[in-house]
């Protein structure tokens, strides 16, 4: 057995002694947390028509896409990114296969209203009606339409999307996902657990983000040490910022409590994009595919070109910047570059 811990040294009264429990805990990162580190520099702002200030109008930027002049919808700060991410895919799919839904705007279009965006999206959803007269298919279609009509208003404010850490296309299925399914729009994320970290894999498992947060809270509130560590073992305390067993009456090598491992995973990956996730994302997205990328509660239009991932730049501040159309996604720490088409 390990020796009993010595009492406080009289010669070093300033030494911090281990205390039962982990102590004060930093707040957990939320799915909407901003990427850690220094925030990116603000893009140059341009003056827009005063009628757009209310948020009901959005500026249209015309870009060169596959050799044609193509519109994309830009957004001001706190704009409805789920709606715009989907709509921009529908606008960019004009040269896609018949399985893809398409939206076209008049060539002189400079601004578009939220109502127009919703109308275009609604038309695309209604066009998913099956051609077969099967009663079962028709009933399923009607149910999908009813579910979609309930979700559509949320596209202008924000969607409840709950990631799972096991795969780039793994999400807890919620009613909000019906819109992506009906329009054949792939939805991805890059917040994955590295399989080479067995402790983290065990702590996170197949839980969704919300389930993992609940697990961490439960472990913190548990008074029984067996609940905290999900197995027999000591309580844990902190000394000088380091985790130490308390009391030290067990073998020296003791795995840390899984609740703490899960919390440390969320804190260390607050950017919601891991290196393993980026590698898996690059491998999963098909060449030339248009999809929606979810990160930090933001939805972006994404494509893959010559093996590299790019996010569509929709910030209204770049409205007049012809050379700023896509932003590369090749780094976890936010290092990126802009390019045109």
HELIX and SHEET records of a PDB file:
HELIX    1   1 UNK A   50  UNK A   52  5                                   3    
HELIX    2   2 UNK A   81  UNK A   92  1                                  12    
HELIX    3   3 UNK A   93  UNK A   95  5                                   3    
HELIX    4   4 UNK A  114  UNK A  126  1                                  13    
HELIX    5   5 UNK A  135  UNK A  155  1                                  21    
HELIX    6   6 UNK A  175  UNK A  177  5                                   3    
HELIX    7   7 UNK A  178  UNK A  182  1                                   5    
HELIX    8   8 UNK A  198  UNK A  204  1                                   7    
HELIX    9   9 UNK A  209  UNK A  221  1                                  13    
HELIX   10  10 UNK A  225  UNK A  229  1                                   5    
HELIX   11  11 UNK A  258  UNK A  268  1                                  11    
HELIX   12  12 UNK A  275  UNK A  284  1                                  10    
HELIX   13  13 UNK A  316  UNK A  318  5                                   3    
SHEET    1   A 3 UNK A  19  UNK A  20  0                                        
SHEET    2   A 3 UNK A 235  UNK A 239 -1                                        
SHEET    3   A 3 UNK A 242  UNK A 246 -1                                        
SHEET    1   B 3 UNK A  68  UNK A  73  0                                        
SHEET    2   B 3 UNK A  57  UNK A  65 -1                                        
SHEET    3   B 3 UNK A 111  UNK A 113 -1                                        
SHEET    1   C 2 UNK A 162  UNK A 163  0                                        
SHEET    2   C 2 UNK A 171  UNK A 172 -1                                        
SHEET    1   D 6 UNK A 186  UNK A 188  0                                        
SHEET    2   D 6 UNK A 290  UNK A 295  1                                        
SHEET    3   D 6 UNK A 298  UNK A 305 -1                                        
SHEET    4   D 6 UNK A 308  UNK A 312 -1                                        
SHEET    5   D 6 UNK A 326  UNK A 328 -1                                        
SHEET    6   D 6 UNK A 338  UNK A 339 -1                                        
END                                                                             
